[in-house]
């Protein structure tokens, strides 16, 4: 199987769907003790938790190739919760060294 940028992006969004589904249910817990919050802006989806042990719940997907002002709003979303921003930037193409069909 050749790992294409499209396949990487699909995986990234499936992972974000799963985490967002869990957080959406958790948002209904009275008082939101984990400090969960969701952010959407076009293709960007960001999730945060004020619980430092909930690193899976603190992530961003869809940030690759976005303009600086859009990414600034994502960082502001994290700053508003006093949580360090986590933006995973997926490559939109592979380097020639890895683009030989040998990707796992």
Secondary structure, DSSP 8 states (H G I E B T S, - for coil): ----HHHHHHHHHHHHHHHHHHHHHHTTSTT-TT--EEEEETTEEEEE-S-TT-GGGSEEES-TT--HHHHHHHHHHHHHTT---------SS--TTT-SS---
